[in-house]
């Protein structure tokens, strides 16, 4: 396992927890360290427990673990919430001059550093900088060069004036100096730096970046946790590449406006979460019936109804697979890492246009809000390929006109994919409707044409099933007796869990599935294993149901649905327990 360090800050919503965590994560990244973050936040503007955790190492890290080395506690509850992750030698930084913290008891074996955060911040220019004072104290505890924090502060506050940047630097140094002057203690932590240059971004940002790279020219959305960052990333950036962002009045408007842009020939996208998918479902059927390429992002959260908007869950799988009245052809992609959020977004746009079929791109809260470091080469724009499918122009359109010279946008073809003419193409005028239609796009109730059009739309999926690569991502020993299958954001935790299991002599083969529909045939893989475990963040085992349906084999289910992501060490323990139960059964 990597020699990692785990840091957190906790308090109430409105205390600047998120911005403070991002500043520290950025500082670590700029110091050439790998970073993996985790957020615990309430679905309210002020009040309610909020925390931001950072795991860092000079080696890549892909998950969180149940251990905290340094904790900045702005409230007593912060210590209570993290007590199980603190250990002997953990450092707790707090402000004992605050009324709520003056009688705080530091657990036995841990080191409490009482630092007057507010007072030092006021001396530096304002109480609002108290968290930056705490970051300076953390730099002293970890022997982390404060110049790297300076760089992150300049990035965060540079647009607001140099005086504000200087005040924050002074606040950070006051925290560092206070610990150095008042605590004669040799701490166990020493954060090495490297000369590496890393990109730090979260899953929502990676989706937005992937959309721009794929040539997306229009985005319509309505703010909803945890998908809003997709729109925030695109706004101000997509315009530089000839695109446009529209904040619609609701999710129904968003998908309909996005559909209109796609009909006009633009690569178009919308993003939402489960409640928004509910509202978009009727138009989703129109997208498929009119054979319009559209990418729809679902960033899953805990449901049903409003549920827990800021908590983790993978509960939308059945809705994405089967949602909508009638039988609707679709593709469903589920990126398994933050970097794959980028690449799967590019692929989603290509598949949508190549097969003129809507694509669900589903991430989850853990992917959306987690920041992770990558080398810039991970997102090599020279590797991005754009496929626009069967687009006809003035020179080729006559091949797809009937004897009257009318363009046939729903022409029956062997592969199910019809020609597509952008508005303005000479001879390409046509219509499409949500009613069943003929090859010209005109409504019909002819029984033979109804069958032909339904079969044609379904054939597109069958064509893709044979022509595209739907392979899972594979890790571990291919000859291992134990096979673990998962989808979505669980990949990183499972990869590190395999290292824990290997240390105890347990070999595991792991298949991480990024394609939910169409999907790989796992029958031979399942039949070859003695034990098959499906890992996912929902209560009923929705993907386990899919695996059992496809392979006609019962599997073990490892489900988590308390609103918290899997952690690597926790996942390893759970798998060991399942295998032990099987051995004694």
JOJOWO-V406349 format. One record per run of one state. SS is the DSSP state (hx for helix, st for strand, lp for the rest). FROM is the first residue (numbers start at 0). TO is the last residue. Records with the same first field share a line. If there is no record, write none. Layout:
SS: FROM-TO / FROM-TO
//
This chain:
lp: 0-3 / 12-15 / 30-32 / 40-47 / 57-66 / 73-74 / 81-84 / 94-97 / 101-109 / 114-115 / 124-125 / 142-144 / 160-160 / 182-196 / 213-216 / 221-226 / 234-236 / 241-242 / 247-249 / 263-266 / 272-272 / 289-293 / 300-300 / 302-306 / 308-315 / 322-329 / 333-336 / 355-357 / 369-369 / 379-379 / 383-389 / 392-395 / 401-405 / 407-418 / 421-435 / 437-441 / 443-445 / 467-471 / 476-480 / 503-506 / 513-513 / 517-521 / 528-529 / 536-540 / 551-554 / 559-566 / 584-584
st: 4-11 / 33-39 / 48-56 / 67-72 / 85-93 / 110-113 / 197-201 / 217-220 / 243-246 / 267-271 / 294-299 / 301-301 / 307-307 / 330-332 / 358-363 / 370-374 / 390-391 / 400-400 / 406-406 / 419-420 / 436-436 / 442-442 / 472-475 / 481-486 / 507-512 / 514-516 / 530-535 / 555-558
hx: 16-29 / 75-80 / 98-100 / 116-123 / 126-141 / 145-159 / 161-181 / 202-212 / 227-233 / 237-240 / 250-262 / 273-288 / 316-321 / 337-354 / 364-368 / 375-378 / 380-382 / 396-399 / 446-466 / 487-502 / 522-527 / 541-550 / 567-583
//
